[in-house]
Amino acid sequence: MRWHFIGVGGSGMSAVARLVAAKGVDVTGTDRGESLYFQALRDAGMDVRVGHDASLVDGADAVVISTAVRETNEELARARELGIRVLHRSEALVWALDGLALVAVAGSHGKTTTSAMTAWALHGAGVDASFAVGARVFGVEGAVAGGYAGSAGIGVVEADESDGSFLRYHPRVGIITSIEPDHLDHYGTVENLHTAFGDFARSCEILVAHTADPVVASIAADAAAAGVRVITYGTGESFDVAVGPDAVTGFGATHPLAVPLPGAHNRLNAAAAWAAAVSMGTDDAPVDAARAAEALSTFGGTGRRFQFRGEAGGVRVIDDYAHHPTEVAAVISAARAAGAGHLVVLFQPALFTRTQVHAKNFAAALTVDDADIVLAPVHGDREDPIPGVNSELIADAIPGGATVADSLEHAASIAAQRARPGTTILTVGSGTVTKAPDWILTELEQR
């Protein structure tokens, strides 16, 4: 049996491809260009190729797509013509994880890190859990990109709300980290977004909820009324699981927990992951809470989440996937918490609809002292341009101003030029900006 993946080099698609292959399916795939995830699949022996070719679909038993793949794609059009079964990546993932008890991590922010932390905590507690995470999980032997096929009968999935596909999971434990207005191109209204999260919450047996967020608190209360067991987490004694600077308290005990990633948001992510991991235990197979907390203190991080990419000429370059104003502010705060002085922030906005809705909020997040802000053009990804929506909308709302580049390459060059010994450069965004650190480091080395 052969399944063909269109856009296989994406962070989410590559993880699904790994898990489908682990079920004995012959996986092939294509993408427009190479990525670290694409290379990881190729290094694992999968037949993945750069460039789309309709003939590669011939003979496939199924074709797997993401929401970003348009009907005009020649491979998808060929699959439709031949009547080949077409699956969304979330459907393929549900198939690959069939029979496993699931942890599903949802929320506007922190899904990838929290998913990876949950998998790491389970592994540290001796549970060989499968996982599908939208980034590489550092330190798990045998993981390819963000996918790993374990033997424990437990799986951890990053549940994507952007297209509603997170409603396909019916988890034993669900996590909701936060809810903010986003993906309104799919939902239309904030009310519809909240309804979808409510449906997700009620589909869980146990819900781990960050109820310091008032929207999450409301949804968790409704879920509890529907019979879902709710475990709250946050900072302070009023939560079922409380996290502090160096410990986590819950389930009747306190355990040391020194999160190695900077930022208060990562302590919250760790608290959610610990609560979920422990909650996955059963009377016959409990998850050791102390070992899970100890594991989180050694968490190695994930790709593109405050990932150190290199240093040259006394300048550090850190890459992060943040693509919402709250996330951008958190990354900058984490950099300061880690001791960064002068910053150069290269931000690539992703999606025209998000830029249109959040331009002023992005500007507020990027309004920081002792920092140079460089904006790349909007990465449209699956969207067509919207007239008048561009990076200038953000730049015009930043009191101190920002430099708007005419290309990503130009933005990388400007960022390198603005740096001086002791500077930290942050490359931020969910699009192609991940290419920028290599260009920046090369220019710094040449300088």
N, C-alpha and C positions, 0 to 999 in steps of 0.2 A: 504494500500500500504506500502511495506517495502523496504527500501534501505539499503544495507549492505556496510559499509566502511572498506576497507582494509588499515591498517595503520592509524586508526582513532585518535591515540594519538599525531600525529604531529601538529605543531602549525597551519598550514594552513588548514589541513583536519578537525581539531576539530571545527574551525570556520565555515566551510562549513556545517558540520554535524549539528551544532546548528541551522543554518538558514533553512536547509532542514526540520529539525524537527519542526521548527516554522510554516512551511507550512502544518502541519498535517500529515507528513509522519512518519511512525514508523521506527526509525533509530536503527540499530545494527552495531557493529563494533568490530574489533580486532586489536591488535598490539603486537609486540614482547615483550614489557615490559610496565610498567606503567610510566606515566609522569604527570606533573601537569595538563596538558590539558586533559589527559585521566581521571584523577581523577575528574576534573571539570564536564566532561560529565556524569560520573557515579553518581556524587552527584546530578546532575540535573535529574536523573531517567532514563538515557539511558542504554540500555543493551550492555555494552562494556566489552570485555573479553581479558585477556592476553593469547597469543598463537593463532596460526592460526589453523583452523579446517575447512576442505572442506565442512563438512556437514552443517555448519552454512549458507552456500550460498543457500542451497536448499529452494525453496519457495520465494526467494527474487525477487522483480520486477526489481531491478537494482543493480549493483555493482559499487561502486565508488572507483577509484584508483588515486594515484599521479604518477608522472614520476618515483619515486623511487621504485615502485612496479614492480618486474620483472615478465615476463611471466611464469617463473618456480614456482611462488608462488602457493601453492596448492589450495587456495581459488579462485584465478583468473583462474587457469586451469579448475577448476570445473565450473565456470561461463561460460567459453568458451564452455565447453563440453555440458552444458545444453542450450546454446544459450541465456543466460540471457544478457540483455542490459548492456554494460560496459561503464561507463562515466568517463572521466577525471574530477578531482575535479573542474577545471575551468568551465567545462560544467555544472556540478551540481550547481555551484554558479550562473552562468548565469540564470539557471532555477529558482533558489530560489529567485533571485532578479528581475525576469521578471516584467516589468511594472514600475520599479523605475527609477527615474532620478539619474544617477550615477556620483560620483567623483571617478576616477581611478588614483591611485598613482603609477607611474613607476619611475625607475632610478636605477643606480648601488648601491647607498647608500641612507639610510634614509627613505626607503619606509614605514617600520613599524611605526616608530615614527611619520612621517608626516601623515600617514593614521589615526593613533590614535588621533593626534592633530586636524585633520580636523573634525573627529567625535566629539571630545570634544568641539571644537569651535561651531559646529552646535548645540549640546545639550545645551551649555551655552547660546546660542542665542534663545533657546526655540524651536528648531527643533528636533523632536524625530526621528533622522535618524537611519536607520539600518547600520550595518557595519560588514565587514569581514576582520580582521586584524591578521597578523601572530604572535600575542602575546596577552597575557591578557592586557586589557585596565583597569587600576586601576580607581575605583571611579564611574563607570557606573553601577547603580543598575540594576540587571537583566541580565547582560552580563555573558555568559558562555564561558570560555576560551577567544578567540578573536572574538566571534560572538554575535551579538545582533540583534534582530528583532524589529524594531521600527514601528511607525504608520504614519510617515510623507510623505511617497511616495518618499523618498530620500535614497540612499545607498552610502556608502563609501567602496571601495574595494582596497586592496593592490594588485596591478597588477604585477604578477610575469613574468619577462622577461626570466627567466632561461631556459624555454622550449618553449618559443614562445606563451604561453597561454594568455599573456596579450592582444593579438590581437583579442580575442573573445569578448572583451568589446567595446561598442560604447558609450563612456561617454559624458555627457553634459559638464563636466569639467575634463580635464586630467592634471596631474602634471608630469613633468620630472625634477627630482632633480639633476641628474648627469648621465654621460655615460662614463664608462671606460671599457677596455677590460676584459671581464669575460664571463663565460659560453661558451667558445669556443669549448667545447666538443659537444655542440648542434649546434652552428652556423658555426663552421669551420673557419671562417675568421672574422676579425673586421668589414670588409665592410658589411658582412651579418648582423652582429649585428646592425650596424648603419641603414641599410635598414629597419630592423624590427622596430626600434624606430621611423623612419620616417613614416612608415605605421601607427603606434600607434598615432603619433601626428596628422596625417591627418584625423584620425577617430574621433577626438574630435570636439565638437562645440567651446569650449574655451580651450586654452592650457595655463597653468601656467608654465613658464619655467625659470630655473636658467641659464640665458644667460651669466653669468660670465664664465661658462663652454663653451669653444669654439665649441665643438661638439654639445651641446644642442642648442647653438645660431644658428648654421648652420641649424639644423633640424627645429628649430622654424621659421626661415626665410622661409624655403621651405613650412612649414605649412601655414604661413601667406599668401604666394603667392597663395596657394590653397584655400584660403577663410576662414581659421580658425582664430578666434579672439585670438591673443596672448597677454598675460599679463606677463611681465618680472618681476623678483624679484631678489634682491640682496642687498648688502650694498653700499650705495652711491646714489646720486641724479639722476643718469642716468637710473634708473630702474623705472618701473611703480609702483612697490611696494618696498619701501626701508625700511630696518630694521636696527635699531641701538641698542645700549646697553639697552635702556629702552623705546623704542617707535617704532611704525610702521606707515609709511605714505603711503597712497594710496587711490584711489577713492575720491580724493579731500579733505582729512582730515588726521590729525595725532592723533593717539590714544596711550595711555600708554600701554606698553607691556614689562613686566619683566618676561622673560622665566625662570622657576624654575630649569631647567636642565642645567648643566654646558656645556660650549663649544660653540664656534662660530657657529658650524654646526647646533646646535639645535636652534639658533636664525633664521638661514636660513630656517630650517624645519618649524618653527612657522610662518614665513612670507608666505611660500607657502601654509600652511594650512589655514591661515587667508584669503589669496587672494582667495583660492578655495571656502571656506565657503561663503564668501560674494558674490562670482560670482554665486553661486547656487541660489541666490535669484531671484525672478521674480517681475514684476510690481505688481502682485496681492499678492505675498508673499515674500517681501524683507527680507533679513537676516541682522539683526542689526549689523553693523560693530563694534560699540563700545562694545556691549555685547560679540561679538565673541572674540575681543582682550582681554577683561577683563577675559573671561573664560580661555584663553591660559595662563594667568598669574597664574592660579591655576591648571594647568595641572598636573595630578598625576603620569604620566609616564606609561610605559608598562613593561611587564615581559621581563627580559633579556636585557633591554636597560639601561645600567648603573644602574642596580638594586642592591640596598643595601641588602645583604643577611644575615648580622649579624656581631657581634663583639665579640671577646674573647681575653683576655690577652692584651688588648690595641691594637689589630690588627683588622682593618676593612676589610671585604671581599665584593667585588663588582663584579657582574657577568654581562657580556655583550656578545651579539651575533655577534660582529664584526668578519668578516671572509675574508675581503679583505684588502690589505695593507693600503689603504687610511682610512678605518674604524678603523683599529688597531691603526694607528697614532692618529686619532681623539679621541679615547677612552683614550689613554695615555695623550694626551693634556688636555682632560676634567678633568682627575684625578688631573693633576697639577693645573689646574684652580680652582679646588675645594679645593686646599690646601694640597694635598698629598705630603709628603716628600719621604722617601724611599719607593720604589715600588718593589713588587714581581709580575711579570707578568707570569701567566701560560697560554700558548697559545697552543691550539689544532688545527693544520691546518685541513681544511676540503676539501676533494677531491684531488686525486692525480694529475689530470690535472691542477687544480688551483695552487697546490704547485709547479708543474713543471714549469709553466709559470711565477709565481710570487715569487719564492724563494728569489731572491736578493731584491725584493721590500719589502717582509716581513721582511727580515733582516734589511733593512734600517729603517723600522717603529719601529723595536724593539731595535734599537741602541739608547739608552737613558742613561742619567747620573743617578747615584744613584738608580740603579735598578738591580735586579736579574731576569734573564730570564730563564724560565723553559719550555721546549717543550715536549708535549705529542706526541705519535705516530699519524700519519695522520689518520683522520677519513674518511674512504673511502666512506661510505654511499652507494650510488647506483653504485659506480665504482669498478672495479677490480683493484688490485695493478698494478703499472707500475714499472718494474725493475729499481732499482737505484733511485727511487723517494721516499724520506722519509724526516723526520724532520731534519736529519743531513745536508741536503742541505741548510736549513735556518741557522742552528747553525754555519756552516762553514763560512758563509758570515757575521756574526756579529763580528765586530772587538774586542769587549770585551768578546766574547765567550758566550756560553749558555749551560745549562745542558739539555741533552736529556734523558728523562725517557723511561723505557721499557714498561710502561703501564700508563693509566690515573691515576689509584690509586697511582702508584709510583710517578707520577708528583705531585699529590695533597700532598703527604707526604713530598716531597722535598720542595714544596712551603711553607708549614707550618713550616718546620725546618729553612728556610731562613728568616722568619719574626721575627721581634722584636717589642717591644712596640712602637707604632707610625707608624708602617708599614701599607700600604694599599696593599692588595692582589687583583689583577685583574685576574679573570678567564675569558678567552676570546676564542670565537669560536662558530661555528654554530652546532656543533655535540653534543656528549654526555658529553662534558665538564661541562654542567650545573649541573651534579651530584657532581662535585668536591667541590663546596663551603661547602656542608654539611660535607663531609669527612674532609676538612680543619678545619672547626670550631670545629668538634669533637676532632681532634688531638690537637688543640690549647687549648681547655677546659681541656683536660686530662693533658696537659703539665703544 
